[in-house]
Amino acid sequence: MVVTRFAPSPNGSLHLGHAYSAIVAHDIAKERGGRFLLRVEDIDGSRSLPEKAEEFREDLAWLGLEWEEVPQQSTRLEAYEEVARDLLHRGLLYPCSCTRSEIQALKPRIGPDGAIYPGTCKGRSLVMDKPIALRLDADRAMAEVGELFWEDETNGTQIADPRVFGDVVLVRKDAPASYHLAATLDDAADGVTLVTRGQDLFAMTHVHRVLQELLHLPVPTWHHHPILIGDDGEKLAKRRNSPSLANRRKAGEDGRELAGQLRAGRFPAGITLASA
């Protein structure tokens, strides 16, 4: 049985880009006789707003979607900590005290997600007098897992190599886990078999596939769909104040009709689907 999920973070309201992503995941599950899950990813410290989770549920119902809800990330902190301790014990993580400004000052190479960490703290003894993150030693991880593949319904067979990102953070200074670690563990715990998400997150799968191998987790298939962009060519985003679903809903717009338009590729003025 196919199991998909929609996993928003409650640090702002949902917008049309979220609606499109949720509809893709929902419709694939329903068309294949499977299950569609909602998971609230609420470990972003004070930026996670409990009231937004209820707003998300109202938005999805307004769009006419049906889902099963699984435990929120904040209920899974012990699992993240246990896995981080295991990886640290195995020598696959190392502590890092570098700040973003310190990394930028080194003029690092740029990768799919921005600056590639140059490994400044690898092998160093740190004085624990400031916040510490834990980074994945990508070279050591690849030496342990060897050649890996992953299957994407929209992009075909891929060879996994997280070194395109450098040594990514798995445990943040301000949170018990990064997106990479938490989402990978949660998808396995929730029985997700098809990870549907925007094409902008495609490269993240290199990291997630290697983590699955290191942790002996089930391996899903991926489906990366095109994303919605504004007339400036940028993707819709909370931080850019893209119009919210909640405001549309409260203004009396018909959510089911909006969902039908998104399915048919009819988008509001100024919004299009990115080509790739």
C-alpha positions in Angstrom: 0.0 0.0 0.0 1.4 3.4 -0.9 1.7 5.9 2.0 2.3 9.5 1.3 2.6 12.5 3.7 2.3 16.2 3.9 4.6 17.6 6.7 4.3 21.4 7.2 6.1 23.4 9.9 3.9 25.6 12.1 6.1 28.7 11.8 3.7 30.5 9.5 0.5 30.1 7.4 0.1 27.8 4.5 0.1 29.3 1.0 -0.8 28.0 -2.5 2.5 26.2 -2.8 1.7 24.1 0.2 -1.8 23.5 -1.1 -0.4 22.2 -4.4 2.1 19.9 -2.6 -0.6 18.6 -0.3 -3.0 17.9 -3.2 -0.3 16.0 -5.1 0.5 13.8 -2.1 -3.2 13.3 -1.3 -4.3 12.5 -4.8 -1.5 10.0 -5.5 -2.4 8.1 -2.3 -6.1 8.1 -3.1 -5.6 7.1 -6.8 -3.5 4.1 -5.7 -5.7 3.0 -2.8 -3.3 4.1 -0.2 -3.0 6.4 2.8 -2.3 10.1 3.1 -0.7 11.4 6.3 -0.4 14.8 8.0 2.6 15.3 10.2 3.3 18.6 11.9 7.0 19.3 12.1 7.1 21.5 15.2 10.6 21.4 16.6 11.7 24.9 15.4 11.8 26.3 18.9 9.9 29.5 19.6 9.1 29.8 15.8 6.8 26.8 16.1 3.3 28.2 16.8 0.8 25.6 18.2 -2.2 27.5 16.9 -0.9 27.1 13.3 -1.3 23.3 13.5 -5.1 23.7 13.9 -5.1 26.3 11.1 -3.4 23.7 8.9 -6.1 21.2 9.6 -8.8 23.7 8.8 -7.0 24.6 5.5 -6.8 21.0 4.4 -10.4 20.3 5.2 -11.4 23.5 3.3 -9.5 22.1 0.2 -11.5 18.9 0.5 -8.6 16.7 1.5 -8.9 13.7 3.8 -6.0 12.5 5.9 -4.7 10.5 8.9 -2.7 12.5 11.4 0.5 11.0 12.9 2.4 12.2 16.0 4.0 15.6 15.8 7.8 15.8 15.8 7.8 17.3 19.3 6.7 13.9 20.6 9.8 12.2 19.1 12.7 14.0 20.6 14.0 11.0 22.5 14.2 9.0 19.2 16.3 11.8 17.6 18.6 12.0 20.6 19.1 8.2 20.7 20.0 8.1 17.0 22.4 11.1 17.3 24.2 9.4 20.2 24.6 6.3 18.1 26.0 8.1 15.1 28.3 10.1 17.3 29.6 6.9 19.0 30.2 5.4 15.6 32.4 8.4 14.6 30.0 9.5 12.0 29.2 12.9 13.6 31.5 15.6 14.9 30.8 18.7 17.0 31.0 22.1 15.3 30.9 25.6 16.9 31.2 27.6 13.7 28.6 30.4 13.0 27.2 31.2 9.6 29.2 34.4 9.5 32.4 32.6 10.3 31.7 30.1 7.5 30.9 32.9 5.0 34.1 34.6 6.0 36.0 31.6 4.6 34.5 32.2 1.2 33.3 28.5 0.9 32.2 26.8 -2.3 28.5 27.0 -3.0 26.3 23.8 -3.2 22.7 23.0 -3.7 21.7 24.5 -0.4 24.1 27.4 -0.1 27.6 27.5 1.4 29.4 24.2 1.7 30.9 23.8 5.2 34.7 23.5 4.7 35.2 21.1 7.6 36.8 23.6 9.9 36.0 21.8 13.2 36.6 18.3 11.9 39.3 16.7 14.1 39.5 19.6 16.4 39.1 19.6 20.2 36.4 22.1 21.0 36.0 24.1 24.2 32.3 23.8 24.9 31.8 27.4 25.8 29.3 28.2 23.1 26.5 26.4 21.3 27.5 23.2 19.4 26.0 21.6 16.4 26.7 18.0 15.2 27.7 17.5 11.6 27.7 14.3 9.5 31.2 13.3 8.3 30.1 12.8 4.7 33.4 11.2 3.6 33.3 8.7 6.5 29.6 8.0 5.9 30.2 7.2 2.2 33.1 5.0 3.0 30.8 3.0 5.3 27.8 2.6 2.9 29.5 2.4 -0.5 27.5 3.1 -3.7 23.9 3.7 -3.1 20.9 4.4 -5.4 17.4 5.9 -5.0 14.4 5.8 -7.2 12.4 8.9 -8.1 9.2 8.7 -10.1 9.8 12.0 -11.8 13.6 11.9 -12.2 14.5 8.2 -12.5 17.3 6.3 -10.8 19.8 8.4 -8.9 23.2 7.7 -7.3 23.3 9.1 -3.8 26.2 11.3 -2.7 25.7 13.7 0.2 29.1 15.2 -0.4 27.4 17.7 -2.7 26.4 19.4 0.5 29.6 19.0 2.5 29.2 17.9 6.1 25.6 18.8 6.8 24.2 19.6 10.3 22.2 16.7 11.8 21.7 18.2 15.3 21.2 21.9 15.3 22.5 24.3 17.9 18.9 25.5 18.6 16.9 22.3 17.9 17.2 18.6 18.7 17.5 17.6 15.1 17.9 19.1 11.7 15.3 18.6 8.9 17.6 15.9 7.4 17.6 13.7 10.5 14.1 14.3 11.8 12.3 13.9 8.4 14.3 10.7 7.6 13.4 9.1 11.0 9.8 10.3 10.9 9.2 8.9 7.4 10.4 5.5 8.5 8.4 5.6 11.8 5.3 6.6 9.9 5.6 3.9 7.2 5.9 6.4 4.4 6.5 4.5 1.1 6.4 7.5 -1.3 8.0 10.8 -0.3 6.2 13.5 -2.3 7.7 17.0 -2.1 8.7 19.9 -4.3 11.5 19.7 -6.8 13.4 22.3 -4.8 14.1 19.6 -2.2 15.3 17.1 -4.7 19.0 17.3 -3.8 18.2 16.8 -0.1 17.5 13.2 -0.9 21.2 12.5 -1.3 21.6 13.0 2.4 18.4 11.2 3.4 19.2 8.1 1.4 22.6 7.8 3.1 21.1 8.2 6.5 18.6 5.5 5.8 21.5 3.1 4.9 23.5 4.1 8.0 20.5 3.6 10.3 19.1 0.4 8.5 15.8 2.1 7.7 13.3 1.2 5.0 13.9 2.9 1.7 10.9 4.6 0.1 10.5 5.9 -3.4 10.5 9.6 -4.1 8.2 11.8 -6.2 9.5 15.4 -6.6 6.9 17.6 -8.2 7.3 21.0 -9.8 6.8 24.0 -7.5 4.7 27.1 -7.8 6.6 30.4 -8.5 5.6 34.0 -8.5 6.0 36.4 -11.4 9.5 37.3 -10.1 10.6 33.7 -10.7 10.9 32.9 -7.0 9.1 30.1 -5.3 6.2 31.0 -3.0 7.3 31.1 0.6 6.1 32.0 4.1 9.1 34.4 4.5 8.1 36.2 1.4 4.5 36.8 2.7 2.9 34.8 0.0 -1.0 35.0 0.3 -2.2 32.5 2.9 -4.8 29.8 2.5 -6.3 30.9 5.8 -7.0 34.4 4.5 -8.5 33.0 1.3 -10.7 30.7 3.5 -11.8 33.5 5.8 -12.6 35.7 2.8 -15.2 33.1 1.7 -13.3 31.6 -1.2 -14.4 28.1 -2.2 -11.5 25.8 -1.2 -12.7 22.8 -3.2 -13.0 24.9 -6.3 -9.5 26.2 -5.7 -8.2 22.7 -5.3 -9.8 21.7 -8.6 -8.1 24.7 -10.3 -4.7 23.7 -8.9 -5.2 20.1 -10.1 -6.1 21.4 -13.6 -3.0 23.7 -13.7 -5.1 26.9 -13.6 -3.2 29.2 -11.2 -4.1 32.7 -10.0 -2.6 35.6 -12.0 1.2 36.0 -11.4 1.7 32.3 -10.4 3.0 29.6 -12.6 4.4 26.1 -12.3 8.2 26.0 -12.5 9.4 24.0 -15.6 12.0 22.0 -13.7 
